Amino acid sequence: MRAVVTVIGKDNVGILHKVSGICADMGANVIEVTQSVLQDMFAMIMLVDITGMENDFSEMVDRMTELGEKLGLSIHTMHEDIFNSMHTI
C-alpha cells in the first residue's frame, strides 16, 4: 500500500527533512520524491510505501496536517487508492 503526500507553500529550509522525518518515525518508506522551487514557492509530491507502518494511517495524516499548519504550508496526505479514484475519468 502506498500514499501520496503533496506539499505547497513558501520555501523554507528543511521542509523535505521534516516531512520525510515523519515518514521515518512512523515506519513509512519514501519511494519517490519530486520537488520544485519557483521563485519563493515550494512544491513537492512524495510517494510513500505505508505497508510497514507501525501506526494507523490516520495518525500520519494528522501529523502531516499539523506540520503544515506549523510551517504555514498546505500538506495533503492521501491513500493511493483515493488519489487514483480522484484522478480517474
C-alpha positions as CSV (number, residue, x, y, z in Angstrom):
1,M,0.0,0.0,0.0
2,R,1.2,3.5,-0.8
3,A,0.3,7.1,0.0
4,V,0.7,10.4,-1.8
5,V,1.9,13.4,0.1
6,T,1.7,16.8,-1.5
7,V,3.3,20.0,0.0
8,I,2.8,23.5,-1.3
9,G,3.8,26.8,0.2
10,K,6.6,29.3,0.8
11,D,10.0,27.8,0.6
12,N,11.9,27.3,3.8
13,V,15.0,25.3,4.9
14,G,14.2,21.7,5.9
15,I,10.8,21.1,4.5
16,L,11.8,17.8,2.9
17,H,13.7,16.8,6.0
18,K,10.7,17.4,8.3
19,V,8.1,15.7,6.1
20,S,10.4,12.6,5.4
21,G,11.2,12.6,9.2
22,I,7.5,12.0,10.0
23,C,7.5,9.1,7.5
24,A,10.6,7.6,9.1
25,D,9.2,8.0,12.6
26,M,6.1,6.1,11.5
27,G,7.9,3.3,9.6
28,A,6.8,4.5,6.2
29,N,9.4,4.3,3.3
30,V,9.8,7.2,0.9
31,I,9.8,5.7,-2.6
32,E,10.0,8.7,-4.8
33,V,10.1,12.5,-4.5
34,T,9.8,15.3,-6.9
35,Q,10.1,18.9,-5.8
36,S,10.5,22.3,-7.3
37,V,11.1,25.8,-6.1
38,L,9.5,28.5,-8.3
39,Q,10.9,31.8,-7.0
40,D,10.0,31.6,-3.4
41,M,7.3,28.9,-3.7
42,F,8.0,25.2,-2.8
43,A,6.1,22.3,-4.4
44,M,6.6,18.6,-3.7
45,I,4.9,15.3,-4.4
46,M,6.1,12.3,-2.4
47,L,5.1,8.7,-3.0
48,V,5.4,6.7,0.3
49,D,5.2,2.9,1.0
50,I,3.0,2.6,4.0
51,T,2.9,-1.2,4.2
52,G,5.4,-1.3,7.2
53,M,3.8,1.5,9.2
54,E,3.6,0.9,12.9
55,N,0.7,3.3,13.5
56,D,-2.7,3.9,11.9
57,F,-2.6,5.8,8.6
58,S,-4.9,8.5,10.0
59,E,-2.2,9.4,12.6
60,M,0.2,10.1,9.7
61,V,-2.4,12.3,8.0
62,D,-2.9,14.2,11.3
63,R,0.8,14.6,11.9
64,M,1.4,15.9,8.3
65,T,-1.5,18.3,8.6
66,E,-0.2,19.6,12.0
67,L,3.3,20.1,10.4
68,G,1.7,22.0,7.6
69,E,-0.1,24.3,10.0
70,K,3.0,24.9,12.0
71,L,5.1,25.8,8.9
72,G,2.4,27.7,7.0
73,L,2.3,25.0,4.3
74,S,-0.5,23.1,2.6
75,I,0.3,19.4,3.2
76,H,-2.2,16.8,2.0
77,T,-1.7,13.1,2.6
78,M,-4.0,10.5,1.0
79,H,-4.0,6.8,0.4
80,E,-3.0,5.9,-3.2
81,D,-6.4,4.3,-3.9
82,I,-8.2,7.6,-3.0
83,F,-5.7,9.5,-5.1
84,N,-6.2,7.2,-8.1
85,S,-10.0,7.3,-7.8
86,M,-10.0,11.1,-7.7
87,H,-7.9,11.2,-10.9
88,T,-9.8,8.6,-13.0
89,I,-12.3,9.7,-15.5
